[in-house]
């Protein structure tokens, strides 16, 4: 794994960069240093804090807020895959010129193409997409793949400074905020679904009451929960985390994953045997009805 990283000198003169606080600037430089060779890492705030500020007193809420600011600025993408949160530096392959790049241990966001060049078995150099630009692409990620073909063309030059003169050199790949948001897994599933939005609202309210304040990252996590788990599971998991004084997203994720493995049923708490079928359509319809009833009660309270 290569650990040489490039930071364009134009970053210091960027208007976008100048709008960041000193801690947010430090976070941005820290992320560049600690992500893997594909510009990726876990996105849990506590984990990010441990990697970027191992000796500094920065709390989880501050990390979450600073990550949200980097998302808003187009520096990074925060996304979820199967209930786990990850960070991708958007413009990674535009400004990192490396001679070697290992595989990532973390799944990429939708539409992203990795570039790999590393020594495989018997010290044979393996390459993947090394002759084409990486990052976001309209082409399929398999196109141009030459994995297993031996030595590929090396277009990297170590620590060399990247080319380009745009003022946004410290940011992402140039996608606008709408394009970037589409890449967030789970977001598209509920954005045009009124019932889905209602469920997100119910879970968000419960989360605020039981766990704490919402950030952009936490909202994306809630959307992912709604897309992948029944509402009773989510509510139960949040309340369990609160009751155990473990008010963390990763703790709630662990409870939900356990429920999925064990095959929990509905509101009665019954545990299905592994392999038993659950009528998810029936569960969804029940959730939607419960949501409508809750919203109706809330509106009645507001009117009074």
C-alpha positions as CSV (number, residue, x, y, z in Angstrom):
1,X,0.0,0.0,0.0
2,X,1.4,3.4,-1.0
3,X,1.4,6.1,1.6
4,X,2.8,8.9,-0.4
5,X,0.1,11.6,-0.9
6,X,0.0,14.8,-2.9
7,X,-1.6,18.1,-1.9
8,X,-1.8,20.7,-4.6
9,X,-0.2,24.0,-3.6
10,X,-3.2,25.9,-5.1
11,X,-5.3,24.6,-2.2
12,X,-4.1,27.5,0.0
13,X,-5.5,30.1,-2.4
14,X,-8.8,28.4,-3.0
15,X,-11.8,30.4,-1.9
16,X,-13.7,27.2,-1.0
17,X,-10.8,26.1,1.2
18,X,-10.6,29.6,2.9
19,X,-14.2,29.2,4.0
20,X,-13.3,26.2,6.2
21,X,-12.4,26.6,9.9
22,X,-8.9,25.7,10.9
23,X,-10.1,22.4,12.3
24,X,-12.0,21.5,9.1
25,X,-8.8,22.3,7.1
26,X,-6.8,20.0,9.4
27,X,-9.5,17.3,8.9
28,X,-9.3,17.6,5.2
29,X,-5.5,17.3,5.2
30,X,-5.7,14.4,7.7
31,X,-8.2,12.5,5.5
32,X,-5.8,12.7,2.6
33,X,-3.1,11.2,4.7
34,X,-5.1,8.3,6.3
35,X,-7.4,7.0,3.6
36,X,-6.4,4.0,1.7
37,X,-4.9,3.9,-1.8
38,X,-8.4,4.3,-3.4
39,X,-9.2,7.4,-1.3
40,X,-11.6,5.5,1.0
41,X,-12.1,4.7,4.6
42,X,-14.8,4.0,7.2
43,X,-17.0,7.0,7.9
44,X,-17.9,6.5,11.6
45,X,-17.0,9.8,13.3
46,X,-15.3,8.1,16.2
47,X,-13.1,6.1,13.8
48,X,-12.3,9.2,11.8
49,X,-11.3,11.0,15.0
50,X,-9.0,8.1,16.1
51,X,-7.2,8.3,12.7
52,X,-7.0,12.0,12.2
53,X,-6.6,13.2,15.8
54,X,-5.2,10.4,17.9
55,X,-3.8,12.7,20.5
56,X,-6.3,15.6,20.4
57,X,-9.5,16.2,22.3
58,X,-12.1,16.4,19.6
59,X,-15.6,15.1,20.3
60,X,-17.8,13.0,18.1
61,X,-20.3,15.8,17.4
62,X,-17.5,18.1,16.2
63,X,-16.2,15.4,13.9
64,X,-19.7,14.8,12.5
65,X,-20.2,18.5,11.9
66,X,-16.8,19.0,10.2
67,X,-17.5,16.0,7.9
68,X,-20.8,17.5,7.0
69,X,-19.0,20.7,6.0
70,X,-16.6,18.8,3.8
71,X,-19.5,17.0,2.1
72,X,-21.2,20.4,1.5
73,X,-18.0,21.7,0.1
74,X,-17.7,18.8,-2.4
75,X,-14.5,17.4,-0.9
76,X,-15.9,14.0,0.2
77,X,-18.8,11.7,-0.3
78,X,-20.3,9.9,2.7
79,X,-22.4,6.9,1.8
80,X,-23.7,3.6,3.3
81,X,-23.4,0.0,2.1
82,X,-25.3,-2.7,4.0
83,X,-25.7,-0.5,7.0
84,X,-22.0,0.5,7.2
85,X,-20.8,4.1,6.6
86,X,-17.9,5.0,4.4
87,X,-16.0,8.1,3.1
88,X,-14.7,8.6,-0.4
89,X,-12.5,11.5,-1.4
90,X,-14.3,12.6,-4.6
91,X,-11.3,14.0,-6.6
92,X,-8.8,11.3,-5.5
93,X,-7.6,10.1,-8.8
94,X,-7.4,13.6,-10.3
95,X,-4.7,14.7,-7.8
96,X,-3.0,11.6,-6.6
97,X,-0.3,10.4,-8.9
98,X,1.0,7.1,-7.5
99,X,3.2,4.4,-8.9
100,X,1.4,1.8,-6.8
101,X,-2.1,1.5,-5.5
102,X,-3.4,-1.4,-3.6
103,X,-7.0,-2.8,-3.3
104,X,-9.4,-1.2,-1.0
105,X,-10.9,-3.2,1.9
106,X,-14.1,-1.1,1.6
107,X,-16.8,-1.1,-1.0
108,X,-16.8,1.9,-3.5
109,X,-19.8,4.2,-4.0
110,X,-22.0,3.7,-7.0
111,X,-20.4,4.8,-10.3
112,X,-16.9,4.8,-8.9
113,X,-13.9,3.1,-10.7
114,X,-10.9,2.0,-8.7
115,X,-7.4,1.9,-10.1
116,X,-5.0,-0.8,-8.9
117,X,-1.3,-1.7,-9.4
118,X,0.3,-4.0,-7.0
119,X,2.5,-7.1,-6.6
120,X,0.3,-10.2,-6.6
121,X,1.3,-13.9,-6.2
122,X,4.8,-14.8,-7.2
123,X,5.5,-11.1,-7.2
124,X,3.7,-10.6,-10.5
125,X,2.5,-7.1,-11.0
126,X,-1.3,-7.0,-11.3
127,X,-3.2,-4.0,-12.6
128,X,-6.8,-2.9,-12.8
129,X,-8.0,0.2,-14.8
130,X,-4.4,1.5,-14.6
131,X,-4.4,3.0,-18.1
132,X,-7.6,5.0,-17.7
133,X,-8.8,7.7,-15.3
134,X,-10.3,6.5,-12.1
135,X,-13.0,8.0,-10.0
136,X,-16.5,8.7,-11.2
137,X,-17.2,7.7,-14.8
138,X,-20.1,7.2,-17.1
139,X,-18.5,4.0,-18.3
140,X,-18.9,0.7,-16.5
141,X,-16.2,-0.1,-13.9
142,X,-15.3,-3.3,-15.7
143,X,-14.5,-1.5,-18.9
144,X,-10.8,-1.1,-19.5
145,X,-9.9,-3.6,-16.8
146,X,-6.7,-5.5,-17.3
147,X,-6.4,-7.3,-14.1
148,X,-4.2,-10.3,-14.2
149,X,-2.6,-9.2,-17.4
150,X,0.8,-8.5,-15.8
151,X,2.7,-5.2,-16.0
152,X,0.5,-2.3,-17.0
153,X,1.5,1.2,-18.2
154,X,2.6,3.4,-15.4
155,X,1.2,6.9,-15.7
156,X,1.9,7.9,-12.1
157,X,5.0,9.7,-11.0
158,X,5.2,9.3,-7.3
159,X,4.8,12.5,-5.4
160,X,4.5,14.7,-8.5
161,X,2.2,17.7,-8.5
162,X,-1.0,17.2,-10.4
163,X,-1.8,19.3,-13.4
164,X,-4.8,21.7,-13.7
165,X,-5.4,25.3,-12.8
166,X,-9.0,25.4,-11.7
167,X,-9.8,27.1,-8.4
168,X,-11.5,24.1,-7.1
169,X,-8.3,22.0,-7.1
170,X,-8.8,21.1,-3.4
171,X,-12.3,19.7,-3.9
172,X,-13.9,16.9,-5.7
173,X,-14.1,15.7,-9.3
174,X,-16.1,18.7,-10.4
175,X,-19.6,17.2,-9.9
176,X,-22.2,19.6,-8.6
177,X,-23.9,18.8,-5.3
178,X,-26.9,17.2,-7.0
179,X,-24.7,14.8,-8.9
180,X,-22.8,13.8,-5.8
181,X,-25.9,13.3,-3.8
182,X,-27.2,10.8,-6.3
183,X,-24.3,8.6,-5.5
184,X,-25.3,8.2,-1.9
185,X,-26.7,4.6,-1.6
186,X,-30.1,4.5,-0.1
187,X,-31.0,8.1,-0.8
188,X,-32.6,7.5,-4.1
189,X,-34.8,4.8,-2.8
190,X,-36.9,7.1,-0.6
191,X,-36.5,10.6,-2.2
192,X,-39.7,10.2,-4.3
193,X,-41.5,7.9,-1.9
194,X,-43.9,9.8,0.4
195,X,-44.3,6.8,2.7
196,X,-40.5,6.4,2.8
197,X,-40.1,10.1,3.8
198,X,-42.7,9.6,6.5
199,X,-40.8,6.7,7.9
200,X,-37.5,8.7,7.8
201,X,-39.3,11.4,9.7
202,X,-40.6,9.0,12.4
203,X,-37.2,7.4,12.9
204,X,-35.5,10.8,12.9
205,X,-37.8,12.1,15.7
206,X,-37.2,8.9,17.7
207,X,-33.5,9.2,17.2
208,X,-33.4,12.8,18.4
209,X,-35.5,11.9,21.5
210,X,-33.5,8.8,22.4
211,X,-30.0,9.3,21.1
212,X,-29.2,12.9,20.2
213,X,-29.0,15.5,17.5
214,X,-29.1,14.8,13.8
215,X,-26.3,15.5,11.3
216,X,-26.2,15.0,7.6
217,X,-24.3,11.7,8.1
218,X,-26.8,10.4,10.6
219,X,-29.7,11.3,8.3
220,X,-28.1,9.3,5.5
221,X,-27.7,6.4,7.9
222,X,-31.4,6.6,8.9
223,X,-32.4,6.6,5.2
224,X,-30.3,3.4,4.8
225,X,-32.1,1.8,7.8
226,X,-35.5,2.6,6.4
227,X,-34.5,1.1,3.0
228,X,-33.2,-2.1,4.5
229,X,-35.0,-2.9,7.8
230,X,-38.6,-2.9,9.0
231,X,-39.6,0.1,11.2
232,X,-40.3,-2.0,14.4
233,X,-36.7,-3.3,14.2
234,X,-35.3,0.2,13.8
235,X,-37.4,1.6,16.7
236,X,-36.5,-1.3,18.9
237,X,-32.8,-1.0,18.1
238,X,-32.7,2.7,18.9
239,X,-34.5,2.2,22.2
240,X,-32.2,-0.7,23.1
241,X,-29.1,1.5,22.4
242,X,-30.6,4.3,24.5
243,X,-31.5,1.9,27.4
244,X,-28.0,0.5,27.4
245,X,-26.5,4.0,27.3
246,X,-24.8,3.2,24.1
247,X,-26.0,6.1,22.0
248,X,-23.9,5.4,18.9
249,X,-24.9,4.7,15.3
250,X,-22.5,1.8,15.1
251,X,-24.1,0.2,18.1
252,X,-27.6,0.5,16.5
253,X,-26.2,-1.0,13.3
254,X,-24.9,-3.9,15.3
255,X,-28.3,-4.6,16.8
256,X,-30.0,-4.4,13.4
257,X,-27.5,-6.7,11.8
258,X,-28.1,-9.2,14.6
259,X,-31.8,-9.0,14.1
260,X,-31.4,-9.7,10.4
261,X,-29.2,-12.7,11.0
262,X,-31.5,-14.1,13.7
263,X,-34.6,-13.3,11.6
264,X,-36.7,-11.3,14.0
265,X,-40.4,-11.1,13.3
266,X,-42.7,-8.1,13.9
267,X,-43.9,-6.2,16.9
268,X,-44.4,-9.3,19.0
269,X,-40.7,-9.8,19.3
270,X,-40.9,-13.4,18.0
271,X,-37.7,-14.8,16.5
272,X,-38.1,-16.8,13.3
273,X,-35.9,-19.7,12.7
274,X,-33.1,-18.9,10.2
275,X,-34.4,-19.4,6.7
276,X,-38.1,-18.7,7.5
277,X,-39.7,-16.4,5.0
278,X,-40.9,-13.0,6.2
279,X,-43.6,-11.3,4.2
280,X,-41.8,-8.0,3.7
281,X,-44.7,-6.5,1.7
282,X,-47.0,-7.1,4.7
283,X,-44.5,-5.6,7.0
284,X,-44.1,-2.5,4.8
285,X,-47.9,-2.1,4.6
286,X,-48.2,-2.3,8.4
287,X,-45.4,0.2,8.8
288,X,-47.1,2.6,6.4
289,X,-50.4,2.3,8.3
290,X,-48.7,2.9,11.6
291,X,-46.8,5.9,10.2
292,X,-50.0,7.5,8.9
293,X,-51.7,7.0,12.2
294,X,-48.7,8.6,14.1
295,X,-48.6,11.6,11.7
296,X,-52.4,12.0,12.1
297,X,-52.0,12.1,15.9
298,X,-49.1,14.6,15.7
299,X,-51.2,16.9,13.5
300,X,-54.1,16.7,15.9
301,X,-51.8,17.7,18.7
302,X,-50.4,20.6,16.7
303,X,-53.9,21.8,15.9
304,X,-54.9,21.7,19.6
